[in-house]
């Protein structure tokens, strides 16, 4: 079987293919084939590091190591992207066939000071789209927003950033609980690692591949339960 890992990054006008790798593995005719779509911003893209180190790619490798068959990974994400930007991006794209979809969005709404009410509306629209693309709310999972106030970039406003990130995450978690969608907390990991020597990318703002590996450690048990239910 051919296993394809695709990463898509949106520019202002078009969708570009990036970092495609093809591996060959034995044919497995019994396992459910996982087709994974990751929606988000810089934290999903893996800004500042090699694409292979972002959390979606690390998650795929970890799932494959557990003998899950992951046929496709597509990443629709861009640094600086707000909920509105992501909505425009997916509306202009041709979304293929997926049975697992993740969503992580909102930090740029907070950073740019956009109205929180706008985030509430657009986050729900994005969640609706994620459910539509996956085929079921049981095939969607949402990651919290990490706290960039612990980085050198956000250090001067760390308390305000933390409070506002908590507000966003509280809303995200509540919506996920109401809609029975898997919510994964990575904010606590970002705060625990802070600006330690292994925590950040060279830009001293975005997570390092090591920090993303800790995110994957945290999400693996629940994601495995989710993918085991795929048909």
Short mmCIF file of the C-alpha atoms (twelve columns), coordinates in Angstrom:
data_MODEL
# 
_entry.id   MODEL 
# 
loop_
_atom_site.group_PDB 
_atom_site.id 
_atom_site.type_symbol 
_atom_site.label_atom_id 
_atom_site.label_alt_id 
_atom_site.label_comp_id 
_atom_site.label_asym_id 
_atom_site.label_seq_id 
_atom_site.Cartn_x 
_atom_site.Cartn_y 
_atom_site.Cartn_z 
_atom_site.pdbx_PDB_model_num 
ATOM 1   C CA . UNK A 1   0.000   0.000  0.000  1 
ATOM 2   C CA . UNK A 2   1.202   3.499  -0.699 1 
ATOM 3   C CA . UNK A 3   1.130   5.759  2.338  1 
ATOM 4   C CA . UNK A 4   1.083   9.447  1.531  1 
ATOM 5   C CA . UNK A 5   1.757   12.300 3.949  1 
ATOM 6   C CA . UNK A 6   0.596   15.630 2.569  1 
ATOM 7   C CA . UNK A 7   0.952   19.081 4.103  1 
ATOM 8   C CA . UNK A 8   -1.011  21.979 2.606  1 
ATOM 9   C CA . UNK A 9   -0.289  25.607 3.469  1 
ATOM 10  C CA . UNK A 10  -2.651  28.370 2.349  1 
ATOM 11  C CA . UNK A 11  -1.339  31.556 0.834  1 
ATOM 12  C CA . UNK A 12  -3.601  34.559 0.398  1 
ATOM 13  C CA . UNK A 13  -4.812  33.386 -2.998 1 
ATOM 14  C CA . UNK A 14  -4.057  29.709 -3.478 1 
ATOM 15  C CA . UNK A 15  -3.397  26.330 -1.944 1 
ATOM 16  C CA . UNK A 16  0.162   25.081 -2.269 1 
ATOM 17  C CA . UNK A 17  1.451   21.555 -1.701 1 
ATOM 18  C CA . UNK A 18  4.371   21.269 0.700  1 
ATOM 19  C CA . UNK A 19  6.587   18.496 2.057  1 
ATOM 20  C CA . UNK A 20  5.115   15.417 0.426  1 
ATOM 21  C CA . UNK A 21  6.722   12.133 1.425  1 
ATOM 22  C CA . UNK A 22  5.771   8.708  0.151  1 
ATOM 23  C CA . UNK A 23  6.531   5.466  1.979  1 
ATOM 24  C CA . UNK A 24  5.759   1.877  1.108  1 
ATOM 25  C CA . UNK A 25  4.330   -0.541 3.664  1 
ATOM 26  C CA . UNK A 26  2.720   -3.968 3.478  1 
ATOM 27  C CA . UNK A 27  -0.919  -4.097 2.388  1 
ATOM 28  C CA . UNK A 28  -3.317  -4.325 5.325  1 
ATOM 29  C CA . UNK A 29  -6.784  -5.266 4.139  1 
ATOM 30  C CA . UNK A 30  -8.409  -5.462 7.577  1 
ATOM 31  C CA . UNK A 31  -7.450  -2.210 9.306  1 
ATOM 32  C CA . UNK A 32  -9.462  0.971  8.934  1 
ATOM 33  C CA . UNK A 33  -7.565  3.469  6.801  1 
ATOM 34  C CA . UNK A 34  -7.153  6.804  8.572  1 
ATOM 35  C CA . UNK A 35  -7.368  9.960  6.478  1 
ATOM 36  C CA . UNK A 36  -6.428  12.873 8.727  1 
ATOM 37  C CA . UNK A 37  -7.108  16.572 8.137  1 
ATOM 38  C CA . UNK A 38  -5.539  19.091 10.552 1 
ATOM 39  C CA . UNK A 39  -7.015  22.614 10.579 1 
ATOM 40  C CA . UNK A 40  -5.372  25.499 12.376 1 
ATOM 41  C CA . UNK A 41  -2.732  28.193 12.470 1 
ATOM 42  C CA . UNK A 42  1.001   28.378 13.227 1 
ATOM 43  C CA . UNK A 43  0.685   25.811 16.021 1 
ATOM 44  C CA . UNK A 44  -0.635  23.245 13.556 1 
ATOM 45  C CA . UNK A 45  1.679   24.256 10.715 1 
ATOM 46  C CA . UNK A 46  4.703   24.077 13.018 1 
ATOM 47  C CA . UNK A 47  6.038   27.556 12.287 1 
ATOM 48  C CA . UNK A 48  9.755   27.890 12.934 1 
ATOM 49  C CA . UNK A 49  10.653  24.199 12.635 1 
ATOM 50  C CA . UNK A 50  10.834  21.507 9.966  1 
ATOM 51  C CA . UNK A 51  7.382   20.290 8.911  1 
ATOM 52  C CA . UNK A 52  8.259   16.773 10.044 1 
ATOM 53  C CA . UNK A 53  8.443   18.048 13.629 1 
ATOM 54  C CA . UNK A 54  4.979   19.593 13.849 1 
ATOM 55  C CA . UNK A 55  2.459   17.762 15.990 1 
ATOM 56  C CA . UNK A 56  0.244   16.391 13.160 1 
ATOM 57  C CA . UNK A 57  3.231   14.686 11.509 1 
ATOM 58  C CA . UNK A 58  4.476   13.403 14.857 1 
ATOM 59  C CA . UNK A 59  0.997   12.081 15.652 1 
ATOM 60  C CA . UNK A 60  0.833   10.223 12.342 1 
ATOM 61  C CA . UNK A 61  4.213   8.596  12.959 1 
ATOM 62  C CA . UNK A 62  3.159   7.597  16.450 1 
ATOM 63  C CA . UNK A 63  -0.104  6.096  15.201 1 
ATOM 64  C CA . UNK A 64  1.755   4.146  12.537 1 
ATOM 65  C CA . UNK A 65  4.139   2.847  15.204 1 
ATOM 66  C CA . UNK A 66  1.049   1.444  16.930 1 
ATOM 67  C CA . UNK A 67  0.127   -0.293 13.644 1 
ATOM 68  C CA . UNK A 68  -2.690  2.036  12.681 1 
ATOM 69  C CA . UNK A 69  -2.929  2.564  8.932  1 
ATOM 70  C CA . UNK A 70  -2.669  6.299  8.191  1 
ATOM 71  C CA . UNK A 71  -3.043  6.824  4.470  1 
ATOM 72  C CA . UNK A 72  -3.302  10.616 4.288  1 
ATOM 73  C CA . UNK A 73  -2.349  13.677 6.312  1 
ATOM 74  C CA . UNK A 74  -3.433  17.084 5.010  1 
ATOM 75  C CA . UNK A 75  -2.639  20.255 6.945  1 
ATOM 76  C CA . UNK A 76  -4.572  23.454 6.258  1 
ATOM 77  C CA . UNK A 77  -2.816  26.017 8.416  1 
ATOM 78  C CA . UNK A 78  -0.910  29.263 8.161  1 
ATOM 79  C CA . UNK A 79  0.963   31.444 10.615 1 
ATOM 80  C CA . UNK A 80  -1.097  34.453 11.709 1 
ATOM 81  C CA . UNK A 81  -4.389  32.860 10.717 1 
ATOM 82  C CA . UNK A 82  -7.528  33.882 12.612 1 
ATOM 83  C CA . UNK A 83  -10.821 31.988 12.714 1 
ATOM 84  C CA . UNK A 84  -12.051 34.178 9.863  1 
ATOM 85  C CA . UNK A 85  -8.939  33.500 7.779  1 
ATOM 86  C CA . UNK A 86  -9.302  29.754 8.305  1 
ATOM 87  C CA . UNK A 87  -12.975 29.864 7.308  1 
ATOM 88  C CA . UNK A 88  -12.033 31.643 4.079  1 
ATOM 89  C CA . UNK A 89  -9.249  29.153 3.437  1 
ATOM 90  C CA . UNK A 90  -11.409 26.064 3.741  1 
ATOM 91  C CA . UNK A 91  -14.239 27.648 1.759  1 
ATOM 92  C CA . UNK A 92  -11.878 28.203 -1.153 1 
ATOM 93  C CA . UNK A 93  -10.354 24.723 -0.961 1 
ATOM 94  C CA . UNK A 94  -11.472 21.413 -2.356 1 
ATOM 95  C CA . UNK A 95  -11.638 19.287 0.779  1 
ATOM 96  C CA . UNK A 96  -11.207 15.598 0.032  1 
ATOM 97  C CA . UNK A 97  -12.278 12.459 1.842  1 
ATOM 98  C CA . UNK A 98  -11.303 12.369 5.538  1 
ATOM 99  C CA . UNK A 99  -12.441 10.436 8.591  1 
ATOM 100 C CA . UNK A 100 -10.390 12.232 11.257 1 
ATOM 101 C CA . UNK A 101 -10.230 16.022 11.647 1 
ATOM 102 C CA . UNK A 102 -8.495  18.217 14.216 1 
ATOM 103 C CA . UNK A 103 -9.004  21.914 14.951 1 
ATOM 104 C CA . UNK A 104 -6.740  24.322 16.827 1 
ATOM 105 C CA . UNK A 105 -7.448  28.014 16.339 1 
ATOM 106 C CA . UNK A 106 -7.922  31.321 18.139 1 
ATOM 107 C CA . UNK A 107 -4.536  32.611 19.267 1 
ATOM 108 C CA . UNK A 108 -4.411  35.224 16.503 1 
ATOM 109 C CA . UNK A 109 -7.910  36.441 17.354 1 
ATOM 110 C CA . UNK A 110 -6.585  37.073 20.856 1 
ATOM 111 C CA . UNK A 111 -3.280  38.575 19.710 1 
ATOM 112 C CA . UNK A 112 -4.962  40.979 17.268 1 
ATOM 113 C CA . UNK A 113 -7.622  41.987 19.784 1 
ATOM 114 C CA . UNK A 114 -10.524 40.836 17.629 1 
ATOM 115 C CA . UNK A 115 -13.974 40.816 19.309 1 
ATOM 116 C CA . UNK A 116 -14.444 37.694 21.390 1 
ATOM 117 C CA . UNK A 117 -18.002 37.418 20.104 1 
ATOM 118 C CA . UNK A 118 -16.636 37.057 16.579 1 
ATOM 119 C CA . UNK A 119 -14.435 34.197 17.742 1 
ATOM 120 C CA . UNK A 120 -17.418 32.463 19.333 1 
ATOM 121 C CA . UNK A 121 -19.432 32.561 16.108 1 
ATOM 122 C CA . UNK A 122 -16.574 31.595 13.799 1 
ATOM 123 C CA . UNK A 123 -15.215 28.858 16.047 1 
ATOM 124 C CA . UNK A 124 -18.607 27.157 15.967 1 
ATOM 125 C CA . UNK A 125 -18.711 27.491 12.183 1 
ATOM 126 C CA . UNK A 126 -15.289 25.868 11.956 1 
ATOM 127 C CA . UNK A 127 -16.381 23.078 14.257 1 
ATOM 128 C CA . UNK A 128 -19.436 22.493 12.056 1 
ATOM 129 C CA . UNK A 129 -17.119 22.247 9.048  1 
ATOM 130 C CA . UNK A 130 -14.788 19.834 10.852 1 
ATOM 131 C CA . UNK A 131 -17.734 17.579 11.645 1 
ATOM 132 C CA . UNK A 132 -18.922 17.755 8.048  1 
ATOM 133 C CA . UNK A 133 -15.471 16.885 6.676  1 
ATOM 134 C CA . UNK A 134 -14.974 13.956 9.060  1 
ATOM 135 C CA . UNK A 135 -18.504 12.594 8.827  1 
ATOM 136 C CA . UNK A 136 -19.206 12.616 12.580 1 
ATOM 137 C CA . UNK A 137 -18.519 14.650 15.709 1 
ATOM 138 C CA . UNK A 138 -16.943 11.475 17.135 1 
ATOM 139 C CA . UNK A 139 -14.242 11.799 14.473 1 
ATOM 140 C CA . UNK A 140 -13.170 15.317 15.462 1 
ATOM 141 C CA . UNK A 141 -10.794 16.484 18.170 1 
ATOM 142 C CA . UNK A 142 -9.868  19.995 19.289 1 
ATOM 143 C CA . UNK A 143 -6.642  21.242 20.840 1 
ATOM 144 C CA . UNK A 144 -6.473  24.118 23.299 1 
ATOM 145 C CA . UNK A 145 -4.467  27.271 22.596 1 
ATOM 146 C CA . UNK A 146 -0.995  27.245 24.179 1 
ATOM 147 C CA . UNK A 147 0.106   30.187 26.325 1 
ATOM 148 C CA . UNK A 148 2.648   32.243 24.390 1 
ATOM 149 C CA . UNK A 149 2.916   34.584 27.384 1 
ATOM 150 C CA . UNK A 150 5.556   32.201 28.772 1 
ATOM 151 C CA . UNK A 151 7.826   32.931 25.784 1 
ATOM 152 C CA . UNK A 152 10.280  35.852 25.473 1 
ATOM 153 C CA . UNK A 153 7.923   37.350 22.866 1 
ATOM 154 C CA . UNK A 154 5.037   37.564 25.326 1 
ATOM 155 C CA . UNK A 155 6.922   38.047 28.583 1 
ATOM 156 C CA . UNK A 156 6.077   41.731 29.042 1 
ATOM 157 C CA . UNK A 157 2.326   41.004 28.961 1 
ATOM 158 C CA . UNK A 158 2.349   37.478 30.334 1 
ATOM 159 C CA . UNK A 159 -0.461  37.957 32.876 1 
ATOM 160 C CA . UNK A 160 -2.863  39.541 30.390 1 
ATOM 161 C CA . UNK A 161 -2.066  36.933 27.756 1 
ATOM 162 C CA . UNK A 162 -2.620  34.104 30.234 1 
ATOM 163 C CA . UNK A 163 -5.984  35.505 31.320 1 
ATOM 164 C CA . UNK A 164 -7.201  35.986 27.757 1 
ATOM 165 C CA . UNK A 165 -5.943  32.581 26.587 1 
ATOM 166 C CA . UNK A 166 -7.796  31.033 29.531 1 
ATOM 167 C CA . UNK A 167 -10.978 32.810 28.400 1 
ATOM 168 C CA . UNK A 168 -10.652 31.429 24.893 1 
ATOM 169 C CA . UNK A 169 -9.863  27.931 26.103 1 
ATOM 170 C CA . UNK A 170 -12.734 27.936 28.577 1 
ATOM 171 C CA . UNK A 171 -15.125 28.671 25.725 1 
ATOM 172 C CA . UNK A 172 -13.543 26.048 23.453 1 
ATOM 173 C CA . UNK A 173 -13.716 23.406 26.181 1 
ATOM 174 C CA . UNK A 174 -17.342 24.218 27.034 1 
ATOM 175 C CA . UNK A 175 -18.437 23.968 23.400 1 
ATOM 176 C CA . UNK A 176 -16.592 20.670 22.977 1 
ATOM 177 C CA . UNK A 177 -18.195 19.232 26.102 1 
ATOM 178 C CA . UNK A 178 -21.651 20.343 24.965 1 
ATOM 179 C CA . UNK A 179 -21.129 18.750 21.560 1 
ATOM 180 C CA . UNK A 180 -19.352 15.633 22.893 1 
ATOM 181 C CA . UNK A 181 -16.171 16.407 20.975 1 
ATOM 182 C CA . UNK A 182 -12.757 15.365 22.255 1 
ATOM 183 C CA . UNK A 183 -10.907 18.326 23.810 1 
ATOM 184 C CA . UNK A 184 -7.163  18.086 24.414 1 
ATOM 185 C CA . UNK A 185 -5.379  20.450 26.787 1 
ATOM 186 C CA . UNK A 186 -1.898  21.448 25.609 1 
ATOM 187 C CA . UNK A 187 -1.898  24.805 27.405 1 
ATOM 188 C CA . UNK A 188 -0.685  23.259 30.635 1 
ATOM 189 C CA . UNK A 189 2.244   21.698 28.777 1 
ATOM 190 C CA . UNK A 190 3.220   25.058 27.255 1 
ATOM 191 C CA . UNK A 191 3.182   26.612 30.720 1 
ATOM 192 C CA . UNK A 192 5.109   23.769 32.307 1 
ATOM 193 C CA . UNK A 193 7.878   23.927 29.689 1 
ATOM 194 C CA . UNK A 194 7.841   27.740 29.537 1 
ATOM 195 C CA . UNK A 195 10.906  29.131 27.797 1 
ATOM 196 C CA . UNK A 196 13.155  26.251 28.836 1 
ATOM 197 C CA . UNK A 197 16.038  25.164 26.651 1 
ATOM 198 C CA . UNK A 198 14.016  22.527 24.736 1 
ATOM 199 C CA . UNK A 199 10.630  24.221 24.723 1 
ATOM 200 C CA . UNK A 200 10.752  26.654 21.824 1 
ATOM 201 C CA . UNK A 201 11.640  26.932 18.149 1 
ATOM 202 C CA . UNK A 202 14.601  29.169 17.212 1 
ATOM 203 C CA . UNK A 203 12.188  32.117 16.917 1 
ATOM 204 C CA . UNK A 204 11.641  31.966 20.726 1 
ATOM 205 C CA . UNK A 205 7.881   32.089 20.178 1 
ATOM 206 C CA . UNK A 206 6.542   28.883 18.666 1 
ATOM 207 C CA . UNK A 207 6.880   25.406 20.163 1 
ATOM 208 C CA . UNK A 208 9.822   23.190 19.329 1 
ATOM 209 C CA . UNK A 209 9.526   19.683 17.931 1 
ATOM 210 C CA . UNK A 210 10.277  18.483 21.468 1 
ATOM 211 C CA . UNK A 211 7.330   20.417 22.896 1 
ATOM 212 C CA . UNK A 212 5.091   19.070 20.137 1 
ATOM 213 C CA . UNK A 213 6.202   15.556 21.095 1 
ATOM 214 C CA . UNK A 214 4.891   16.229 24.590 1 
ATOM 215 C CA . UNK A 215 1.574   17.343 23.098 1 
ATOM 216 C CA . UNK A 216 1.415   14.061 21.211 1 
ATOM 217 C CA . UNK A 217 2.220   12.138 24.400 1 
ATOM 218 C CA . UNK A 218 -0.763  13.823 26.042 1 
ATOM 219 C CA . UNK A 219 -3.216  13.254 23.194 1 
ATOM 220 C CA . UNK A 220 -2.280  9.708  22.210 1 
ATOM 221 C CA . UNK A 221 -4.464  7.756  24.688 1 
ATOM 222 C CA . UNK A 222 -7.629  9.658  23.748 1 
ATOM 223 C CA . UNK A 223 -6.856  9.800  20.029 1 
ATOM 224 C CA . UNK A 224 -6.262  6.055  20.000 1 
ATOM 225 C CA . UNK A 225 -9.678  5.516  21.585 1 
ATOM 226 C CA . UNK A 226 -11.163 7.761  18.913 1 
ATOM 227 C CA . UNK A 227 -9.518  6.075  15.921 1 
ATOM 228 C CA . UNK A 228 -10.349 2.613  17.245 1 
ATOM 229 C CA . UNK A 229 -14.003 3.530  16.712 1 
ATOM 230 C CA . UNK A 230 -13.525 4.500  13.067 1 
ATOM 231 C CA . UNK A 231 -15.258 2.294  10.537 1 
# 
